[in-house]
Amino acid sequence: MQPRKLWLLAALFLAACGGSGTPTNAPTADAEQPATADDANAVQSPESTADVPELVADDADGAPVTGRFKIGVHYQRLSPTQPTSSNPDQVEVAEVFWYGCPHCYRFDPLLEAWRAKKPEYVNFIRIPAVWNPLLELHARAFYTVETLGKGAEMHSEFFREIHERGNPLDTEEKLEEFFGRFGVDATAFKTAFDSYAVHEKLQRADELNRRYRISSVPTLIVNGKYTTEGSEVGSYEELIELVTELAAAEHAAK
């Protein structure tokens, strides 16, 4: 890749990551370095003035206490609790993410390993961040994949294409070519990409981003009640442990 193209690619990601005014490093193929508390949630959104739930530092319902994780420090309480899309007997764990986020890319293998062995009572879902045009484009692509039933094939490949192969997938044309590698022809891609079903899911994602007070990614939400980020906990491994504990407490309370 020529130097000018590299600069443009870096500028693209710096602009997208700098929603809060604090730019982060552009994604690189060197993603095997361990994440730290300082960089675990560096991809941030602009401030929103929407009417959203309050984050409180205590929990009248009684948060799970092990002495290891503390509410107001390692995770926050959403007040009021937000409705979920899962069955009443399930505990919903949601990840808000962005394919272009290097931190989401680093976290994804751990999250996938946890998802493969999570308790049966946990229903895991993903919600794309949508706070600027590039994120919205990737969110539309995510829901297009979902509509076409290609999630198992394409989810991890999205991360690899962007962070390992240096293709930002920042236009509809690039996305169309990418989908074509997985047997999706141009007509099928366009039909799903522009469908009302995908549009409706994008609107729902935007609403949930506001209701969950998303300011950075990756962020995890447990049962519409608790929200936590890697920077609050210290490492992605501990983030998984915290979410598992919160989900178990929610399940026990049902």
C-alpha positions in Angstrom: 0.0 0.0 0.0 1.4 3.4 -0.9 2.2 5.9 1.9 -0.7 8.3 0.9 -3.2 5.4 1.1 -1.8 4.4 4.4 -2.2 8.0 5.7 -5.8 8.2 4.4 -6.7 4.9 6.1 -5.2 6.0 9.4 -7.0 9.4 9.1 -10.3 7.6 8.5 -10.1 5.6 11.7 -8.7 8.4 13.7 -11.7 10.5 12.7 -14.1 7.8 13.5 -12.6 7.0 16.9 -12.4 10.6 18.0 -16.0 11.3 18.6 -15.3 12.5 22.2 -12.5 14.7 21.1 -9.8 12.1 22.2 -8.5 10.3 19.1 -7.2 6.7 19.4 -4.7 4.7 17.5 -5.8 3.4 14.1 -6.3 -0.4 13.8 -3.3 -2.4 12.8 -2.5 -6.0 12.3 -0.5 -6.0 15.5 -3.6 -6.9 17.6 -2.2 -9.6 19.7 -0.8 -7.2 22.3 -2.7 -7.4 25.6 -5.2 -4.7 26.2 -4.9 -2.5 29.2 -7.4 -0.6 31.3 -6.4 2.6 29.5 -7.1 1.4 26.0 -9.8 -1.2 26.5 -12.6 1.3 25.7 -10.8 4.1 23.8 -13.4 4.2 21.0 -15.8 6.8 22.2 -19.0 8.4 20.9 -20.1 12.1 21.0 -22.1 13.3 23.9 -25.9 12.8 23.5 -28.6 15.0 24.8 -31.3 12.3 24.3 -33.6 11.4 27.2 -31.8 8.3 28.5 -31.7 6.3 31.8 -29.5 7.5 34.6 -26.4 5.6 35.7 -26.4 5.2 39.4 -23.7 4.0 41.8 -25.9 2.0 44.1 -28.6 -0.7 43.6 -31.7 -0.8 45.8 -32.4 -4.3 44.4 -29.1 -5.6 45.8 -26.2 -6.1 43.4 -24.2 -9.3 43.6 -21.4 -9.0 46.1 -18.2 -11.1 46.1 -15.8 -8.6 47.4 -14.1 -8.6 44.0 -16.4 -6.5 41.8 -18.1 -3.4 43.1 -21.1 -1.5 41.7 -20.1 2.1 40.9 -16.5 1.1 40.4 -16.4 -2.0 38.1 -20.0 -1.7 36.7 -22.9 0.7 36.8 -26.6 0.4 37.4 -29.0 1.6 34.7 -32.1 3.3 36.3 -34.7 2.4 35.3 -33.9 -1.1 34.1 -34.4 -1.3 30.3 -36.6 -3.9 28.6 -34.8 -6.7 26.7 -35.7 -8.6 23.6 -35.0 -12.0 25.3 -37.5 -14.5 26.8 -38.5 -13.7 30.4 -36.7 -16.8 31.7 -33.4 -15.8 30.0 -30.7 -13.3 31.1 -29.8 -11.1 28.2 -26.1 -10.2 27.7 -25.6 -7.6 25.0 -22.4 -6.3 23.5 -22.3 -2.9 21.8 -19.4 -3.0 19.3 -18.0 -1.6 16.1 -16.2 -3.6 13.4 -13.6 -0.8 13.0 -12.7 -0.7 16.7 -9.3 -2.2 17.4 -10.4 -2.9 21.0 -13.6 -4.8 19.9 -11.3 -6.8 17.5 -9.0 -7.8 20.4 -12.0 -8.6 22.7 -13.9 -10.6 20.1 -12.0 -14.0 20.4 -12.5 -14.0 24.2 -16.1 -13.1 23.8 -16.6 -15.9 21.2 -14.9 -18.4 23.5 -17.2 -17.4 26.4 -20.3 -17.5 24.1 -19.5 -21.1 23.2 -19.7 -22.2 26.8 -22.0 -19.7 28.4 -24.8 -21.0 30.6 -28.0 -22.0 28.8 -30.0 -19.3 30.6 -27.9 -16.6 28.9 -29.1 -15.1 25.6 -26.2 -13.3 24.0 -26.9 -10.6 21.4 -24.8 -8.0 19.6 -25.8 -4.4 19.0 -23.7 -2.2 16.6 -22.7 1.3 17.6 -24.2 3.9 15.2 -23.0 7.3 16.2 -21.5 8.4 12.9 -21.9 7.6 9.2 -19.0 5.0 9.1 -20.3 3.2 12.1 -23.8 3.3 10.7 -22.5 1.8 7.4 -20.9 -1.1 9.3 -24.0 -1.5 11.4 -26.1 -1.8 8.2 -23.6 -4.4 7.0 -23.9 -6.3 10.3 -27.7 -6.5 10.0 -27.4 -7.4 6.3 -25.2 -10.4 7.4 -27.9 -11.3 10.0 -30.7 -11.0 7.4 -28.8 -13.3 5.0 -28.0 -15.9 7.7 -24.3 -15.5 7.2 -23.2 -14.6 10.7 -21.3 -17.8 11.5 -19.3 -17.3 8.3 -18.8 -13.6 8.2 -18.6 -12.0 11.7 -15.0 -12.7 12.5 -14.0 -12.2 8.9 -15.3 -8.6 9.1 -12.7 -7.9 11.8 -10.0 -9.7 9.9 -10.7 -7.8 6.7 -10.4 -4.5 8.4 -7.7 -5.0 11.0 -5.4 -7.6 9.3 -5.9 -7.0 5.6 -6.2 -3.2 5.9 -9.5 -2.9 4.0 -11.7 -0.4 5.9 -14.9 -1.6 4.2 -15.9 2.1 4.1 -18.1 2.1 1.0 -21.1 0.1 -0.2 -19.0 -1.0 -3.2 -16.3 -2.5 -1.0 -19.0 -4.2 1.1 -20.6 -5.7 -2.0 -17.3 -7.1 -3.1 -16.7 -8.5 0.4 -20.1 -10.2 0.6 -19.4 -11.7 -2.9 -16.6 -13.8 -1.4 -19.2 -15.5 0.7 -21.6 -16.4 -2.1 -23.8 -13.4 -1.9 -24.4 -11.9 -5.4 -24.8 -8.2 -6.0 -28.6 -8.4 -6.2 -29.0 -10.3 -3.0 -26.6 -8.0 -1.2 -28.4 -4.8 -2.4 -31.9 -6.2 -1.6 -30.9 -7.1 2.0 -28.7 -4.0 2.5 -31.6 -1.6 1.5 -34.4 -3.6 3.1 -36.9 -2.3 5.5 -36.0 -5.0 8.0 -32.4 -3.8 8.1 -33.5 -0.2 8.3 -35.8 -1.0 11.2 -33.0 -2.8 13.1 -30.7 0.2 12.6 -33.4 2.4 14.2 -33.6 0.0 17.1 -29.9 0.0 17.5 -29.8 3.8 17.7 -32.5 3.7 20.3 -30.6 1.1 22.4 -27.3 3.0 22.1 -29.1 6.0 23.7 -31.0 4.0 26.3 -27.8 2.2 27.4 -25.9 5.5 27.4 -23.2 4.1 25.2 -20.1 6.4 25.2 -17.5 3.9 24.1 -17.1 0.4 22.7 -16.9 -2.5 23.5 -19.6 -2.1 26.2 -21.6 -5.0 27.8 -25.1 -4.7 29.2 -26.5 -7.4 31.5 -30.3 -7.9 31.4 -30.9 -4.2 30.7 -29.8 -3.5 34.2 -26.0 -3.4 34.5 -23.5 -1.8 32.1 -19.7 -2.3 32.2 -16.6 -1.5 30.1 -13.1 -2.9 30.0 -11.7 0.3 31.4 -13.8 -0.1 34.5 -12.6 -3.7 35.2 -8.9 -3.7 34.1 -8.8 -6.5 31.6 -11.0 -8.3 29.1 -10.7 -11.6 31.0 -12.0 -9.9 34.2 -14.7 -8.3 32.1 -15.9 -11.7 31.1 -15.8 -12.9 34.7 -17.8 -9.9 35.9 -20.5 -10.4 33.2 -20.7 -14.1 34.1 -21.2 -13.2 37.8 -23.8 -10.5 37.0 -25.7 -12.9 34.7 -25.7 -15.6 37.4 -27.1 -13.2 40.0 -29.8 -12.1 37.6 -30.7 -15.8 36.9 -30.9 -16.6 40.6 -33.2 -13.7 41.2 -35.8 -14.9 38.6 
